[in-house]
Amino acid sequence: MIPWDPDAPSGPAKPGTTPDNLAPLCRRHHRAKTDGRWRYVVLTDPAADPPGDPNNRPGHPPDHLWTGPHGETFLVTGGPTVTLGDP
């Protein structure tokens, strides 16, 4: 999968919703991801979410690593959000 780059003059088409980019985002964060230059990666934990659930549901919501338009990074978990670093 090629990440969408809103500044690329001839970049790939803007991706739609796929199973790979689903996340329980509020309206504000969905717009930041979709319309802005923020991006995130879903961090899966196979030890916490072992395969074999017949409904294929994780035991807890996955963590997300967000990157802002200026390179700042944040770890968003079920607890407090952690600032990991600025560029």
N, CA, C and O atoms as CSV, one atom per row, in Angstrom:
chain,resi,resn,atom,element,x,y,z
A,1,MET,N,N,0.844,-1.171,0.000
A,1,MET,CA,C,0.000,0.000,0.000
A,1,MET,C,C,0.891,1.236,0.000
A,1,MET,O,O,1.830,1.334,0.791
A,2,ILE,N,N,0.597,2.164,-0.878
A,2,ILE,CA,C,1.349,3.412,-0.975
A,2,ILE,C,C,0.591,4.480,-0.202
A,2,ILE,O,O,-0.575,4.735,-0.501
A,3,PRO,N,N,1.227,5.119,0.795
A,3,PRO,CA,C,0.523,6.170,1.541
A,3,PRO,C,C,0.144,7.330,0.624
A,3,PRO,O,O,0.881,7.680,-0.298
A,4,TRP,N,N,-1.000,7.906,0.893
A,4,TRP,CA,C,-1.466,9.044,0.116
A,4,TRP,C,C,-0.697,10.285,0.520
A,4,TRP,O,O,-0.565,10.578,1.709
A,5,ASP,N,N,-0.192,11.014,-0.455
A,5,ASP,CA,C,0.543,12.244,-0.209
A,5,ASP,C,C,-0.238,13.385,-0.849
A,5,ASP,O,O,-0.261,13.511,-2.074
A,6,PRO,N,N,-0.891,14.233,-0.014
A,6,PRO,CA,C,-1.708,15.301,-0.589
A,6,PRO,C,C,-0.901,16.336,-1.359
A,6,PRO,O,O,-1.467,17.091,-2.149
A,7,ASP,N,N,0.416,16.385,-1.144
A,7,ASP,CA,C,1.250,17.375,-1.816
A,7,ASP,C,C,1.895,16.842,-3.089
A,7,ASP,O,O,2.529,17.599,-3.825
A,8,ALA,N,N,1.742,15.553,-3.355
A,8,ALA,CA,C,2.357,14.976,-4.548
A,8,ALA,C,C,1.581,15.409,-5.783
A,8,ALA,O,O,0.366,15.222,-5.836
A,9,PRO,N,N,2.257,15.988,-6.786
A,9,PRO,CA,C,1.539,16.479,-7.966
A,9,PRO,C,C,0.874,15.372,-8.773
A,9,PRO,O,O,-0.196,15.582,-9.344
A,10,SER,N,N,1.486,14.211,-8.828
A,10,SER,CA,C,0.889,13.124,-9.605
A,10,SER,C,C,0.858,11.843,-8.775
A,10,SER,O,O,1.064,10.748,-9.299
A,11,GLY,N,N,0.599,11.992,-7.476
A,11,GLY,CA,C,0.575,10.850,-6.582
A,11,GLY,C,C,-0.617,9.952,-6.830
A,11,GLY,O,O,-1.466,10.246,-7.672
A,12,PRO,N,N,-0.678,8.848,-6.090
A,12,PRO,CA,C,-1.789,7.916,-6.260
A,12,PRO,C,C,-3.105,8.551,-5.846
A,12,PRO,O,O,-3.132,9.541,-5.115
A,13,ALA,N,N,-4.182,7.973,-6.319
A,13,ALA,CA,C,-5.505,8.468,-5.960
A,13,ALA,C,C,-5.709,8.350,-4.453
A,13,ALA,O,O,-5.144,7.470,-3.804
A,14,LYS,N,N,-6.515,9.240,-3.916
A,14,LYS,CA,C,-6.807,9.238,-2.486
A,14,LYS,C,C,-7.507,7.929,-2.114
A,14,LYS,O,O,-8.539,7.601,-2.701
A,15,PRO,N,N,-6.968,7.176,-1.151
A,15,PRO,CA,C,-7.557,5.879,-0.819
A,15,PRO,C,C,-8.871,6.037,-0.056
A,15,PRO,O,O,-9.102,7.036,0.625
A,16,GLY,N,N,-9.696,5.054,-0.188
A,16,GLY,CA,C,-10.946,5.025,0.554
A,16,GLY,C,C,-10.791,4.182,1.809
A,16,GLY,O,O,-9.674,3.881,2.230
A,17,THR,N,N,-11.893,3.809,2.393
A,17,THR,CA,C,-11.871,2.983,3.589
A,17,THR,C,C,-11.612,1.529,3.208
A,17,THR,O,O,-12.272,0.973,2.332
A,18,THR,N,N,-10.652,0.937,3.874
A,18,THR,CA,C,-10.331,-0.475,3.687
A,18,THR,C,C,-10.165,-1.100,5.064
A,18,THR,O,O,-10.025,-0.371,6.046
A,19,PRO,N,N,-10.175,-2.426,5.168
A,19,PRO,CA,C,-9.951,-3.051,6.479
A,19,PRO,C,C,-8.620,-2.648,7.116
A,19,PRO,O,O,-8.495,-2.635,8.340
A,20,ASP,N,N,-7.625,-2.318,6.283
A,20,ASP,CA,C,-6.309,-1.938,6.805
A,20,ASP,C,C,-6.290,-0.576,7.475
A,20,ASP,O,O,-5.424,-0.315,8.310
A,21,ASN,N,N,-7.237,0.309,7.123
A,21,ASN,CA,C,-7.184,1.649,7.706
A,21,ASN,C,C,-8.406,1.966,8.569
A,21,ASN,O,O,-8.683,3.133,8.844
A,22,LEU,N,N,-9.128,0.949,8.990
A,22,LEU,CA,C,-10.261,1.176,9.882
A,22,LEU,C,C,-9.775,1.452,11.297
A,22,LEU,O,O,-8.868,0.786,11.797
A,23,ALA,N,N,-10.375,2.421,11.922
A,23,ALA,CA,C,-10.060,2.745,13.318
A,23,ALA,C,C,-11.260,3.472,13.910
A,23,ALA,O,O,-11.971,4.178,13.196
A,24,PRO,N,N,-11.488,3.306,15.204
A,24,PRO,CA,C,-12.617,4.001,15.843
A,24,PRO,C,C,-12.264,5.465,16.119
A,24,PRO,O,O,-11.920,5.825,17.244
A,25,LEU,N,N,-12.350,6.293,15.096
A,25,LEU,CA,C,-11.976,7.697,15.230
A,25,LEU,C,C,-13.213,8.570,15.405
A,25,LEU,O,O,-14.262,8.313,14.814
A,26,CYS,N,N,-13.071,9.595,16.220
A,26,CYS,CA,C,-14.141,10.586,16.318
A,26,CYS,C,C,-14.102,11.431,15.039
A,26,CYS,O,O,-13.171,11.323,14.240
A,27,ARG,N,N,-15.110,12.259,14.862
A,27,ARG,CA,C,-15.206,13.063,13.637
A,27,ARG,C,C,-13.970,13.942,13.436
A,27,ARG,O,O,-13.454,14.036,12.323
A,28,ARG,N,N,-13.497,14.582,14.499
A,28,ARG,CA,C,-12.346,15.484,14.402
A,28,ARG,C,C,-11.093,14.740,13.931
A,28,ARG,O,O,-10.380,15.212,13.046
A,29,HIS,N,N,-10.832,13.569,14.532
A,29,HIS,CA,C,-9.634,12.823,14.164
A,29,HIS,C,C,-9.777,12.184,12.786
A,29,HIS,O,O,-8.791,12.067,12.057
A,30,HIS,N,N,-10.980,11.770,12.419
A,30,HIS,CA,C,-11.184,11.232,11.075
A,30,HIS,C,C,-10.870,12.303,10.031
A,30,HIS,O,O,-10.230,12.022,9.017
A,31,ARG,N,N,-11.322,13.522,10.284
A,31,ARG,CA,C,-11.042,14.610,9.331
A,31,ARG,C,C,-9.559,14.966,9.297
A,31,ARG,O,O,-9.020,15.278,8.235
A,32,ALA,N,N,-8.901,14.922,10.446
A,32,ALA,CA,C,-7.460,15.205,10.462
A,32,ALA,C,C,-6.713,14.183,9.616
A,32,ALA,O,O,-5.772,14.526,8.901
A,33,LYS,N,N,-7.136,12.933,9.703
A,33,LYS,CA,C,-6.503,11.868,8.927
A,33,LYS,C,C,-6.847,11.986,7.452
A,33,LYS,O,O,-5.973,11.858,6.595
A,34,THR,N,N,-8.112,12.228,7.154
A,34,THR,CA,C,-8.584,12.212,5.778
A,34,THR,C,C,-8.250,13.491,5.023
A,34,THR,O,O,-7.765,13.434,3.893
A,35,ASP,N,N,-8.503,14.634,5.629
A,35,ASP,CA,C,-8.353,15.911,4.939
A,35,ASP,C,C,-7.045,16.629,5.236
A,35,ASP,O,O,-6.647,17.536,4.504
A,36,GLY,N,N,-6.390,16.228,6.294
A,36,GLY,CA,C,-5.166,16.912,6.683
A,36,GLY,C,C,-3.939,16.124,6.298
A,36,GLY,O,O,-3.989,15.256,5.427
A,37,ARG,N,N,-2.868,16.424,6.934
A,37,ARG,CA,C,-1.618,15.738,6.629
A,37,ARG,C,C,-1.200,14.823,7.768
A,37,ARG,O,O,-0.050,14.387,7.818
A,38,TRP,N,N,-2.115,14.528,8.680
A,38,TRP,CA,C,-1.842,13.580,9.755
A,38,TRP,C,C,-1.998,12.167,9.213
A,38,TRP,O,O,-2.811,11.919,8.323
A,39,ARG,N,N,-1.214,11.247,9.756
A,39,ARG,CA,C,-1.351,9.841,9.386
A,39,ARG,C,C,-1.105,8.981,10.620
A,39,ARG,O,O,-0.516,9.430,11.604
A,40,TYR,N,N,-1.561,7.753,10.548
A,40,TYR,CA,C,-1.358,6.860,11.675
A,40,TYR,C,C,-1.090,5.443,11.189
A,40,TYR,O,O,-1.381,5.083,10.049
A,41,VAL,N,N,-0.525,4.652,12.097
A,41,VAL,CA,C,-0.272,3.241,11.864
A,41,VAL,C,C,-0.908,2.496,13.024
A,41,VAL,O,O,-0.732,2.877,14.182
A,42,VAL,N,N,-1.644,1.439,12.719
A,42,VAL,CA,C,-2.234,0.609,13.764
A,42,VAL,C,C,-1.150,-0.338,14.268
A,42,VAL,O,O,-0.508,-1.032,13.480
A,43,LEU,N,N,-0.950,-0.364,15.576
A,43,LEU,CA,C,0.056,-1.229,16.191
A,43,LEU,C,C,-0.651,-2.448,16.771
A,43,LEU,O,O,-1.340,-2.342,17.785
A,44,THR,N,N,-0.485,-3.593,16.138
A,44,THR,CA,C,-1.121,-4.806,16.633
A,44,THR,C,C,-0.201,-5.513,17.611
A,44,THR,O,O,1.022,-5.404,17.527
A,45,ASP,N,N,-0.799,-6.231,18.525
A,45,ASP,CA,C,-0.049,-6.982,19.528
A,45,ASP,C,C,-0.542,-8.424,19.498
A,45,ASP,O,O,-1.538,-8.742,20.147
A,46,PRO,N,N,0.137,-9.307,18.754
A,46,PRO,CA,C,-0.325,-10.687,18.639
A,46,PRO,C,C,-0.405,-11.408,19.986
A,46,PRO,O,O,-1.224,-12.314,20.147
A,47,ALA,N,N,0.427,-11.025,20.953
A,47,ALA,CA,C,0.381,-11.672,22.270
A,47,ALA,C,C,-0.892,-11.293,23.016
A,47,ALA,O,O,-1.468,-12.114,23.729
A,48,ALA,N,N,-1.332,-10.039,22.850
A,48,ALA,CA,C,-2.544,-9.585,23.535
A,48,ALA,C,C,-3.802,-9.970,22.768
A,48,ALA,O,O,-4.866,-10.134,23.365
A,49,ASP,N,N,-3.692,-10.115,21.464
A,49,ASP,CA,C,-4.832,-10.444,20.609
A,49,ASP,C,C,-4.521,-11.699,19.802
A,49,ASP,O,O,-4.317,-11.620,18.591
A,50,PRO,N,N,-4.484,-12.867,20.467
A,50,PRO,CA,C,-4.119,-14.083,19.736
A,50,PRO,C,C,-5.167,-14.459,18.696
A,50,PRO,O,O,-6.357,-14.210,18.892
A,51,PRO,N,N,-4.732,-15.057,17.596
A,51,PRO,CA,C,-5.692,-15.498,16.595
A,51,PRO,C,C,-6.524,-16.653,17.145
A,51,PRO,O,O,-6.147,-17.301,18.121
A,52,GLY,N,N,-7.637,-16.890,16.512
A,52,GLY,CA,C,-8.475,-18.009,16.932
A,52,GLY,C,C,-9.827,-17.590,17.453
A,52,GLY,O,O,-10.686,-18.448,17.658
A,53,ASP,N,N,-10.056,-16.312,17.676
A,53,ASP,CA,C,-11.382,-15.844,18.081
A,53,ASP,C,C,-12.315,-16.093,16.905
A,53,ASP,O,O,-12.058,-15.591,15.811
A,54,PRO,N,N,-13.390,-16.852,17.095
A,54,PRO,CA,C,-14.273,-17.161,15.968
A,54,PRO,C,C,-14.909,-15.915,15.349
A,54,PRO,O,O,-15.290,-15.937,14.178
A,55,ASN,N,N,-15.028,-14.841,16.111
A,55,ASN,CA,C,-15.588,-13.607,15.580
A,55,ASN,C,C,-14.507,-12.649,15.098
A,55,ASN,O,O,-14.810,-11.562,14.605
A,56,ASN,N,N,-13.232,-13.055,15.243
A,56,ASN,CA,C,-12.091,-12.258,14.794
A,56,ASN,C,C,-12.095,-10.866,15.412
A,56,ASN,O,O,-11.808,-9.880,14.733
A,57,ARG,N,N,-12.419,-10.788,16.692
A,57,ARG,CA,C,-12.427,-9.510,17.391
A,57,ARG,C,C,-11.235,-9.444,18.335
A,57,ARG,O,O,-10.944,-10.421,19.024
A,58,PRO,N,N,-10.542,-8.312,18.381
A,58,PRO,CA,C,-9.410,-8.188,19.312
A,58,PRO,C,C,-9.902,-8.123,20.748
A,58,PRO,O,O,-11.048,-7.762,21.016
A,59,GLY,N,N,-9.010,-8.482,21.666
A,59,GLY,CA,C,-9.343,-8.426,23.083
A,59,GLY,C,C,-9.393,-7.003,23.617
A,59,GLY,O,O,-10.035,-6.752,24.637
A,60,HIS,N,N,-8.736,-6.080,22.957
A,60,HIS,CA,C,-8.742,-4.667,23.350
A,60,HIS,C,C,-8.503,-3.827,22.109
A,60,HIS,O,O,-7.977,-4.331,21.116
A,61,PRO,N,N,-8.879,-2.557,22.147
A,61,PRO,CA,C,-8.623,-1.708,20.974
A,61,PRO,C,C,-7.130,-1.604,20.706
A,61,PRO,O,O,-6.343,-1.535,21.650
A,62,PRO,N,N,-6.726,-1.592,19.453
A,62,PRO,CA,C,-5.295,-1.488,19.155
A,62,PRO,C,C,-4.757,-0.096,19.447
A,62,PRO,O,O,-5.501,0.885,19.459
A,63,ASP,N,N,-3.457,-0.029,19.682
A,63,ASP,CA,C,-2.788,1.255,19.843
A,63,ASP,C,C,-2.522,1.839,18.452
A,63,ASP,O,O,-2.465,1.113,17.460
A,64,HIS,N,N,-2.360,3.162,18.401
A,64,HIS,CA,C,-2.104,3.846,17.138
A,64,HIS,C,C,-0.912,4.775,17.300
A,64,HIS,O,O,-0.780,5.463,18.312
A,65,LEU,N,N,-0.056,4.788,16.304
A,65,LEU,CA,C,1.072,5.715,16.258
A,65,LEU,C,C,0.722,6.785,15.244
A,65,LEU,O,O,0.676,6.519,14.044
A,66,TRP,N,N,0.473,8.003,15.725
A,66,TRP,CA,C,0.096,9.139,14.872
A,66,TRP,C,C,1.334,9.965,14.555
A,66,TRP,O,O,2.200,10.150,15.410
A,67,THR,N,N,1.414,10.459,13.327
A,67,THR,CA,C,2.487,11.361,12.912
A,67,THR,C,C,1.846,12.626,12.360
A,67,THR,O,O,0.995,12.569,11.473
A,68,GLY,N,N,2.264,13.766,12.897
A,68,GLY,CA,C,1.710,15.049,12.489
A,68,GLY,C,C,2.368,15.590,11.241
A,68,GLY,O,O,3.346,15.022,10.756
A,69,PRO,N,N,1.845,16.679,10.718
A,69,PRO,CA,C,2.362,17.242,9.472
A,69,PRO,C,C,3.795,17.745,9.560
A,69,PRO,O,O,4.449,17.925,8.533
A,70,HIS,N,N,4.291,17.974,10.765
A,70,HIS,CA,C,5.664,18.464,10.933
A,70,HIS,C,C,6.591,17.384,11.468
A,70,HIS,O,O,7.726,17.672,11.847
A,71,GLY,N,N,6.109,16.121,11.502
A,71,GLY,CA,C,6.939,15.004,11.921
A,71,GLY,C,C,6.832,14.625,13.381
A,71,GLY,O,O,7.482,13.673,13.815
A,72,GLU,N,N,6.029,15.343,14.154
A,72,GLU,CA,C,5.865,14.980,15.557
A,72,GLU,C,C,5.099,13.656,15.657
A,72,GLU,O,O,4.241,13.375,14.821
A,73,THR,N,N,5.408,12.841,16.679
A,73,THR,CA,C,4.775,11.526,16.811
A,73,THR,C,C,4.136,11.374,18.173
A,73,THR,O,O,4.633,11.883,19.177
A,74,PHE,N,N,3.005,10.649,18.185
A,74,PHE,CA,C,2.239,10.421,19.404
A,74,PHE,C,C,1.778,8.971,19.433
A,74,PHE,O,O,1.355,8.428,18.412
A,75,LEU,N,N,1.858,8.349,20.595
A,75,LEU,CA,C,1.339,7.010,20.792
A,75,LEU,C,C,-0.002,7.145,21.482
A,75,LEU,O,O,-0.082,7.648,22.603
A,76,VAL,N,N,-1.068,6.693,20.808
A,76,VAL,CA,C,-2.424,6.778,21.347
A,76,VAL,C,C,-2.837,5.385,21.771
A,76,VAL,O,O,-2.896,4.466,20.954
A,77,THR,N,N,-3.121,5.232,23.058
A,77,THR,CA,C,-3.489,3.936,23.620
A,77,THR,C,C,-4.853,4.062,24.290
A,77,THR,O,O,-5.509,5.099,24.195
A,78,GLY,N,N,-5.267,3.008,24.960
A,78,GLY,CA,C,-6.497,3.065,25.740
A,78,GLY,C,C,-6.346,3.959,26.954
A,78,GLY,O,O,-7.343,4.327,27.576
A,79,GLY,N,N,-5.135,4.312,27.298
A,79,GLY,CA,C,-4.852,5.215,28.415
A,79,GLY,C,C,-4.470,6.585,27.879
A,79,GLY,O,O,-4.982,7.017,26.846
A,80,PRO,N,N,-3.580,7.263,28.573
A,80,PRO,CA,C,-3.180,8.599,28.121
A,80,PRO,C,C,-2.352,8.546,26.832
A,80,PRO,O,O,-1.669,7.561,26.552
A,81,THR,N,N,-2.431,9.621,26.066
A,81,THR,CA,C,-1.626,9.747,24.850
A,81,THR,C,C,-0.214,10.163,25.250
A,81,THR,O,O,-0.031,11.026,26.109
A,82,VAL,N,N,0.772,9.547,24.624
A,82,VAL,CA,C,2.177,9.797,24.953
A,82,VAL,C,C,2.853,10.495,23.786
A,82,VAL,O,O,2.814,10.001,22.660
A,83,THR,N,N,3.476,11.649,24.047
A,83,THR,CA,C,4.266,12.333,23.026
A,83,THR,C,C,5.612,11.634,22.927
A,83,THR,O,O,6.352,11.552,23.907
A,84,LEU,N,N,5.925,11.131,21.741
A,84,LEU,CA,C,7.172,10.378,21.552
A,84,LEU,C,C,8.314,11.264,21.075
A,84,LEU,O,O,9.475,11.004,21.392
A,85,GLY,N,N,8.001,12.283,20.331
A,85,GLY,CA,C,9.097,13.130,19.887
A,85,GLY,C,C,8.681,14.154,18.851
A,85,GLY,O,O,7.675,14.009,18.156
A,86,ASP,N,N,9.478,15.172,18.777
A,86,ASP,CA,C,9.325,16.200,17.765
A,86,ASP,C,C,10.487,16.070,16.801
A,86,ASP,O,O,11.553,15.579,17.170
A,87,PRO,N,N,10.287,16.507,15.574
A,87,PRO,CA,C,11.369,16.390,14.576
A,87,PRO,C,C,12.573,17.220,14.931
A,87,PRO,O,O,13.558,17.226,14.193
